């Protein structure tokens, strides 16, 4: 197993500093960079582990803590709060997390203290309060900082994200600053016309049972075709949303996860290591 050098660093953002987990192969040498973007719950240990997996494959990985770095969001994204929210969400049937009427009904069954935590999180995370535009600016700043770091090839920077992070990976690609983009079950760029600004290959990975998200994939495909972008997509039949996350037994699908890992790693190697 390759030796790694890992550390938490601070990178300058447009509104505030951003805490970033950095993982890279130890020793000398130059490697492509990868911005790894977490799910809606923030930079949990799982995503540091994924960052290390890519670092062992020869990437310098920057995994920002977008939620925990934001003074306005951090109180809703503490470890205790996230544990409470994730415990509640695991009780919901697949596909019901964004069904507002259903989640309110189930939330009402919680003890008052947990109901307050979960309710506040849902209003922030799913109520349109997240500053996606500023997050994209923060990620673009991280790309620029990563380019200037020792051991990074500044001409080869990619991004990969999951769920919320998948959507942000796509938004980052729309800034034109990356040379590869992987989207794991993330939302389309908004507005969809911003796809026109993408100048790198894009790989989209989706679960076949992720009905709510997949309902808009036709718009993404149409935009990629309209603007003649390098785009490939893989849908895994039987896999739900977040099927890659091996810390969530309710959604994890081992076969789909392993194949998606091989596919995304091969894609990034082609885009960022060859030529």
Secondary structure as the mmCIF struct_conf table of DSSP 4:
data_model
#
loop_
_struct_conf.conf_type_id
_struct_conf.id
_struct_conf.beg_label_comp_id
_struct_conf.beg_label_asym_id
_struct_conf.beg_label_seq_id
_struct_conf.end_label_comp_id
_struct_conf.end_label_asym_id
_struct_conf.end_label_seq_id
STRN STRN1 UNK A 4 UNK A 11
BEND BEND1 UNK A 14 UNK A 16
STRN STRN2 UNK A 18 UNK A 25
BEND BEND2 UNK A 26 UNK A 28
STRN STRN3 UNK A 31 UNK A 37
TURN_TY1_P TURN_TY1_P1 UNK A 40 UNK A 41
BEND BEND3 UNK A 43 UNK A 43
HELX_RH_AL_P HELX_RH_AL_P1 UNK A 45 UNK A 56
TURN_TY1_P TURN_TY1_P2 UNK A 57 UNK A 58
STRN STRN4 UNK A 59 UNK A 64
TURN_TY1_P TURN_TY1_P3 UNK A 66 UNK A 69
TURN_TY1_P TURN_TY1_P4 UNK A 71 UNK A 73
HELX_RH_3T_P HELX_RH_3T_P1 UNK A 74 UNK A 76
BEND BEND4 UNK A 77 UNK A 78
HELX_RH_AL_P HELX_RH_AL_P2 UNK A 79 UNK A 89
TURN_TY1_P TURN_TY1_P5 UNK A 90 UNK A 91
BEND BEND5 UNK A 92 UNK A 92
HELX_LH_PP_P HELX_LH_PP_P1 UNK A 93 UNK A 93
TURN_TY1_P TURN_TY1_P6 UNK A 94 UNK A 95
TURN_TY1_P TURN_TY1_P7 UNK A 97 UNK A 98
HELX_RH_AL_P HELX_RH_AL_P3 UNK A 100 UNK A 107
TURN_TY1_P TURN_TY1_P8 UNK A 108 UNK A 109
BEND BEND6 UNK A 110 UNK A 110
HELX_RH_AL_P HELX_RH_AL_P4 UNK A 112 UNK A 125
TURN_TY1_P TURN_TY1_P9 UNK A 126 UNK A 128
BEND BEND7 UNK A 130 UNK A 130
HELX_RH_AL_P HELX_RH_AL_P5 UNK A 132 UNK A 147
TURN_TY1_P TURN_TY1_P10 UNK A 148 UNK A 148
BEND BEND8 UNK A 149 UNK A 149
TURN_TY1_P TURN_TY1_P11 UNK A 150 UNK A 151
STRN STRN5 UNK A 152 UNK A 162
TURN_TY1_P TURN_TY1_P12 UNK A 163 UNK A 163
HELX_RH_AL_P HELX_RH_AL_P6 UNK A 164 UNK A 173
TURN_TY1_P TURN_TY1_P13 UNK A 174 UNK A 176
BEND BEND9 UNK A 179 UNK A 179
STRN STRN6 UNK A 180 UNK A 184
BEND BEND10 UNK A 185 UNK A 185
HELX_LH_PP_P HELX_LH_PP_P2 UNK A 187 UNK A 189
BEND BEND11 UNK A 190 UNK A 191
HELX_RH_3T_P HELX_RH_3T_P2 UNK A 192 UNK A 197
BEND BEND12 UNK A 200 UNK A 200
STRN STRN7 UNK A 201 UNK A 207
TURN_TY1_P TURN_TY1_P14 UNK A 208 UNK A 209
HELX_RH_AL_P HELX_RH_AL_P7 UNK A 211 UNK A 214
TURN_TY1_P TURN_TY1_P15 UNK A 215 UNK A 216
HELX_RH_AL_P HELX_RH_AL_P8 UNK A 217 UNK A 226
TURN_TY1_P TURN_TY1_P16 UNK A 227 UNK A 228
STRN STRN8 UNK A 231 UNK A 236
TURN_TY1_P TURN_TY1_P17 UNK A 237 UNK A 238
TURN_TY1_P TURN_TY1_P18 UNK A 241 UNK A 244
TURN_TY1_P TURN_TY1_P19 UNK A 246 UNK A 247
TURN_TY1_P TURN_TY1_P20 UNK A 249 UNK A 251
HELX_RH_AL_P HELX_RH_AL_P9 UNK A 254 UNK A 272
TURN_TY1_P TURN_TY1_P21 UNK A 273 UNK A 273
#
